[in-house]
Amino acid sequence: MHAAGGKIAVQLWHMGMQREPGTGPEPDAPTEGPTAVPGNARAMTDKEIADTIDAFAVAAQNAREIGFDAVEIHGAHGYLVDQFFWESTNTRADAYAGSIGTRTRFATEIVKAIRRKVGREFAISLRFSQWKVQDYRSKLAHTPRELEAFLTPLVDSGVSLFHASTRRFWEPEFPDSSLNLAGWTKKITGLPTITVGSVGLDGPDFLHTLRARDSDQQYAAHKAASLDALLRRLDDGEFDLVAVGRALAADPNWVSKIRSGSEDAIVAFDRSTLAELV
């Protein structure tokens, strides 16, 4: 990656209550989260929270030592960090729960612990989302003011940039403004942001694709979409970086084909892509 002139970050994440009991490399380990879910997960103790925070920090330190340029904390889509963010999954009665600002405490303690291990110059990205895998309609913040209350403690803890995950990058986050979630995040914090969500795709969103029946071609395939609107917003400074997922998974040469004007040669994404390693 470095030889080609690029930079590379590793994403650190914990499934929390999304993990199926008995799965993974430690099948006997308990499935846990901020709050107990009978028959599925138990609430984390203070020691388990502290141990998890330390594990994130050690992983980030290891990443820096082996040559990564940054780390990203996955705090989106209903995984562990997001479970602390979201009031529906965080009903604790301690300092990790409460208002939208205080529910960031688990994440801010992770960021601070990482920062102590890696120093001030190493980039820490935090990925977050309004929507959850189990609830597309959920929102952490219903207004720009609530979003500011959510983001401010994270900025103060030492986050370098935010990766604002949306289903479709072109959708406005709040009424009366065309800004998407990354745009609002940059406006509020002044920090660099990454936008993501159906970049380069003209078709169903991820979960529709993932859950579609094999015979349901309506949800199985995508067409390549124009990037004109994305580039206009990028040029306008609404966000600073663009993340590409499914389009790049389907065609590892997607970027070079875009650069060379060879859009017609792009391999389209469909669900079968998820079963292949290219």
C-alpha positions, 0 to 999 in steps of 0.5 A: 500500500505504501509502495503504491503511494497510499495510506492504510487504516485498520478498522477496530470493532466489537459485535457486542449483542450482534454476536450469535452465542457460541460463534466466533474464535471463542465460542464459549465467551459470553455475548455481551452488551451495554444492557442484558437481553434475556436469552441472548446477551448479558450486560457488561460489568465495569471491569469488562467495559474497562478491559474492552477499552484497553483491548481497543487501545492495545489493538491500535498500538499494535496497528501503529507498530506494524505500519498502519497509518490510522485506526478507525473505531466502528461505532455504527450499524448496531455493533457494540460501540453503537449499542452504547450510543443508542438509547434503545440498547443502552438502558444502563443506570450508570455513567455510560447511559443517559443523555445523547452526550453521556451515552458517548462515554464508552466511545470517548474512553476508547478514543482517549485510551487509544490516544495515550497509546499512539500519540497525538499525530496518529489519526483516529477515525470514528465511524457512526450511523443513524441507522442500525442493521436491526432498525433502518429508521432509527436515529441517534440525533433527530436535529442538528442540535442533538447531533452537536451534543453527540459529536462534541464529546467525541471531538473533545476526546481526540477523534481526528475525523468522522466516517458518517455512514448512510444508506444513500449519500445523496439523502439530506439528513435533516429538513431544510438543508441538502447536507448529508450526515457527513456534511452536517458533521463537518459543519458542526465539528470542523473536522474532516469527514468521510461520506459513504452510502451506495456510491457508484450504485444504482439499485437496492440498498445493502440489506435488501440485496443481502436478504433477497431471495436468489430468484428475486432479481429486483434486489440481486443486481445493481447498475453503475451510477453516475458520480456527478452529484457526488463530485459536485458535493465533494468539490463544494467541500461538504465532505473530504473523503469518500468511502466505496464498499460494494462497487469496489468489492465487485470490481477491484479496478473500480477506481482506476476505471473511473480515473481513466474514463472507462465506466462502461467496463466496470463490473456491476455489483450483485449479491453473488459478489458477497460469496467471492474473494477477488 
